[in-house]
Amino acid sequence: MVETRFNVGMTCEGCAAAVKRILGKIEGVSDIDTDVANKIVIVQADESVTPEMMLEKLEKWGQAAGKTVELSP
C-alpha cells in the first residue's frame, strides 16, 4: 500500500464525506482518513492508484465546492 496526503480546504463533516465518497469510488483505494480540523486527507491505496489521479478527482470537487485541494509536500 502507498500512503498519499492531501491538504483539502474542508470546513465541515459534509466536506469530509464528499471527499471520502469521491476517493472511495477509485478502484484500488483501501482507506481514507479525513481530519477536518487540520484540513488533511490521508489515503491508502495500491500502486495502481497515482496521486495525480486522486488529485484530479478532488480538484473537480474543489472547483465546484470552492475548496482548495493540493498534494501535501
C-alpha positions in Angstrom: 0.0 0.0 0.0 1.1 3.6 -0.7 0.1 6.5 1.5 -0.8 9.8 -0.1 -1.6 13.0 1.8 -3.6 15.9 0.6 -4.3 19.4 2.0 -8.0 20.0 1.4 -10.0 23.1 2.4 -12.7 21.1 4.3 -14.8 23.1 6.6 -17.3 20.5 7.9 -18.1 16.8 8.0 -20.1 17.2 4.8 -16.9 18.1 3.0 -15.2 15.1 4.6 -18.0 12.8 3.5 -17.8 14.2 -0.1 -14.0 13.6 -0.2 -14.5 10.0 1.1 -17.2 9.4 -1.4 -15.1 10.7 -4.4 -12.0 8.8 -3.4 -13.8 5.7 -2.4 -15.1 5.2 -6.0 -11.5 4.8 -7.2 -10.6 1.1 -7.6 -7.5 0.4 -5.5 -8.2 2.8 -2.7 -8.5 0.9 0.5 -8.6 3.5 3.3 -9.4 7.2 3.6 -8.8 9.2 6.8 -10.1 12.8 6.9 -9.1 15.4 9.5 -11.4 18.4 9.1 -9.7 20.5 11.9 -6.3 20.2 10.3 -7.6 20.0 6.7 -5.7 16.8 5.9 -6.8 13.7 4.0 -4.6 10.6 4.1 -5.3 7.9 1.5 -4.1 4.3 1.5 -4.1 2.8 -2.0 -2.3 0.2 -4.1 0.4 1.1 -6.6 -2.1 1.3 -9.5 -3.6 4.5 -8.0 -1.5 7.6 -8.6 -1.5 10.7 -6.5 -2.2 12.7 -9.7 -5.3 10.5 -10.4 -6.7 11.2 -7.0 -5.8 14.9 -7.1 -7.6 15.3 -10.4 -10.8 13.9 -8.9 -10.5 16.1 -5.8 -9.8 19.2 -7.8 -13.0 18.8 -9.8 -14.9 18.7 -6.5 -12.8 21.6 -5.1 -13.6 23.8 -8.0 -17.3 23.1 -7.8 -17.4 23.5 -4.0 -15.0 26.4 -3.8 -12.4 24.5 -1.8 -8.7 24.3 -2.1 -7.0 21.0 -2.9 -3.3 20.1 -3.1 -0.9 17.3 -2.6 0.8 17.6 0.7 4.5 18.0 0.5 
